[in-house]
């Protein structure tokens, strides 16, 4: 665990991201009461009736709103026979200001769907989002230190970000129901997560063995995504992880840090031996991950589809 207020924080983060890809951090500046407010809000959101959820469900043209239980088909489940992920969700994106020039670049830009039935939804989520933005800014400075690059180079990638958040509910499930979330790597820069006390988050070590990601109640879990792995030339590692539904209802609200639509991710430093560099166009990648959420859409073959796991 790393205390961001400590003098050795940058060194400790560097070590964790290079060897594990996951780290728990304290001293992150987010008030514990805000975690409680978010968890209360998410619980109330998913307690809304099925009719309300169906009326505000995501569509191919708008990746905002409710995601039905079992909607996602990881690693082309219809081809592999794997079970759909056992969670329902509510999708949010960066609140793009009206008239912003980014609006015309893709469907992932635009206003969020705020439900008046959850009276404090805008207030609580936007306060939490702002807190995550601030923490992400601190972490980006640590990434720049780790790679020996100018922090301004990284900050400039987030003027109109495709950063997004997923509010999630994992119902209690029988063991045969499959994963809450299948084994995968995140495709973004960094993920910020306040884990549910119920647990269930598991991370693979370098040998492929799974272990429980322990995190104190006041800490945040931060993990490297494939975009950051590529920026770092493979020195910072994106690690496979999964969620297993083992207890009562579980709620979470991960924040996924993603650069602007027009950013193309490529290594900023000399690549690690054996690491294969490639270009990752953020807009195309994000749109393809979204498109392949839909069961009748097939991947294009470049590895950007939902559930791709590069090992």
N, C-alpha and C positions, 0 to 999 in steps of 0.2 A: 504494500500500500504506500502511496506517495502523498505527502503533505505539500500542496502547492505553495504554501507559505515558507517552506524550508529552503535553505540555501542550496541544497543538493537536489532540488526537485527536477531540474532540467536533466541532470545526469541520470537520475533514477528513472525518469520517463523514457529516456533514450534506451536504457538497458532493457526495460520492460517491453518496449515496442520492437526492439531488435530480436528478443529471445522468446517472447510469449505472444505479443500482439495485443494483449489485454492488460489493463492495469486498473486498480481501484484508487480513486483519488479523494482526499479530504482537503479542507481549506479551499474549496471550490467557489465559495461565495454565494451559494444558493441556500436560502433559509429552509430548515427542516419543515417549517409550517407550510411552505409552498409545495413540498412533496405531498404533504397530507391533503392540501387543497386539490392537487391534481388527481390524487388517487380517489378522493371522494367524487370529484367531477366525472372521472372515467367510469366509476361504478354506477353513478346515476344515469350516465349516457346510455350504457348498455342495458339498463333496466327499462328503457323505453320499449313500448310494445312493437310487435312484429310489423304491424301496419305502418307505423311511423318509420321504422328502419327501411322497409321496402320502398317507401315514398322518397327517401333520401339516400338511395343506393348509388354507388359509383356507376358511371357509364363509360363507354369507350371514348367519349369526347370530354369527360370531366372526371379526373382522378381525385375527387373530393367527396366525402360522405362515407356511408357505411359499406363495409366489405362483408358479405355474408359468411357465416360459418362454413368452412370447407371449400371456399371459393378458389383458393390458390391451388395450383397443380404443380408441385415442385418437380424439377428435373423431368418434365413431360411425363407425369404420372400415368397418363393413358397409355404410354409406350412401355413404361418400366413396371407397372403394376403397383407402385407405391401409393400409400394412402394420402389423400389431401391433408393439408395442415389443419390441425384442430384448434382454430381460433377464429374469432370475428374481430373486425377492426373498424376504425374510423380514420380516414385519411385526410391529412392537412398538408398544405404547402406554404412556402413563403408567401406572405400576404402582399401580392404585387399591387402597387398603387395604381389607381385608375389612370389610364392614358399613358402608362409607362411604355417606352418603346420595346421592351422585352415581350410585351403581351402578344405580339404577333408571331413570335418565334416558334411556339409550340403550345399544346393544350395544357402543359404542366404549369404555365403561368396564369395567374388570374386571382380573383377573390375566393376566399374560403367559404364553405357552407356553414353558417352559424345558426344553430337551432334555438329559437326563442323559448322552447320548452325547457332548456337547460339555462336558466336565467343568467348565471355567472360565467358562461362558457367563454365568451370573448375576453373578459377581464382576466380570468385565471390562466387561460392558455397563453395569452399574449404576454403576461408577466413572466410565466415560466419560459416561454420562447426567448424573451429578451435576456433572461438569466443564462439560458443555454448559449445564446449568441455571445454573451460576454465571456463565458467560460471557454467557448470555442476559440475566441480571439487570443486568450492566454495560451491555450494549447498549441495554436498555430505558431506562436512565438517560440515555444519549446521545440516544435518540429523544425523550424528554421535553424535553431541552434544545433539540433541533432544532425542536420544535413550540411551545416555550414553554408547556408544560402541566406540572401537578404530576405528578411521577413516581409518587406514590402512586395516582393515577388509573389508570395503566397497570398497576402491580404488582397492584392489586386484581382485575384480570381473570384472574389465574392462580392461584386457590386450588385448583381441581380441574381442571387443564388437560386439553384434548384433544391436548396435545403428543404427537407420535409420532415414530418413527424407522423408516427402511426400510433394512435390510441388503441390498445389491444385488450381483449378479454379472452382468456383461456378457460372455458368451462371445465368442470371436473369431468374426467373421461375414464372409461375402463381401460386397462392396460393394452388391450388389443386395438385401441382406437388409433394408434400411430403417434407420431410426434406432434407436439404443440407447434413447433416449427422444425422442418427437416434440417439436416446438416447443410450448412451453406457458409459462404463468405459474404460479407457486406461489400457492395460495389462502390461505396462512397469514399470520402476522405477520412472522417472520424465519426464514430457513433457514440452518443452520450446516453447513458441509461441509468435510471434509479431502479434497481431490481425490486420486485415484489417480495415481501417477506416469505411468501409461500415457497419461493425457490424454483428450481427447475432449469436454470441456465447452466449449460455444460459446454466446456471448451476442450478441443482436442490438443494434446501436446505434440511434440515433434515426432513421437513414435506412433501417433494415431490413436492413442488411448484417451478416453474421455474422463474428465474430472469436473467436479462441481465448482462453479465460479463463486467463491465466497466473497461477500461484500457487506461490511458493517452498515447499519441503518442510516448513518449520516454520510455515507460515501456515494460516489458515482463511479460506475464502470465506464471506462473509455477503451474502445478498441479500434484498431487500424482497419480501414477498408481497402479494397483492391486499387482504388485510384491513388491512395497515398503510397501503397506498396510500389506502384509503378513510378510515381514521382520520385520515390526514394531509391529507384534502381534496384528494388528488391531487398534493401537493407532493413526497412521496417516491414514487418510481416503481417499480412492479413490471415487470420487464423480461422479455421472452420469452427463453428459453434452451432448449438441446437437448443431447443427447449423441449423438455419432457414434462407432460402434465402428470404430476404424481400426487397432488394434494387437492385442496379445495379450489374454488374459483381464483384465478390469478389475473392481475391487471398490471399493465405496464404502458409506458409512453416514451419509446425511444425517439431520439432526435438524430437525424441523419444529415451530416454536413456535406453538401454537394456544391461544387463551383457553378459559375455562370454557364448558360447554354452554349456559348461560343468558345469555351475553353477546351483545348485539346491537351489531354494529359500525356506527358512523355517524361522520361527520366531527367531530373535536374542535375544529377551527379553521376559519376562513373558507376556502372551497374555491378552488382555483386556477381562473383564468378558463378556461372551456371544459370543465371537469371536471364530470361528471354524478354527483351524490351519490345513493346508494341505501343501504338497510339491508341488512346481511349478518348474519342470525341464525346464530351460530356452530354451534349444535347441528344445525339443519336443513341448513345448508350441508354440514357434515362428513358427515352421514348420507346426503345425496344424492350426494355425490362417491363414497362407498363403494358405495351401491346401484347406481349406474350403471357401476361396474366390471364388472358382470355382463353378458355379451353379450346376454342376452335381456331386459334392462331398458332401457326407453326414458326419455329425459330428460323432465322435467316442463315445460320451457319457460321457467324462470326463470333459467337460466344457471348453475346450481350443479352441473351434471353433470361427470363426468370428462372432462378434455380441453378444457373450455371455454377459449377464448382470446379475451379482450376486447382488441381493438386499436383 
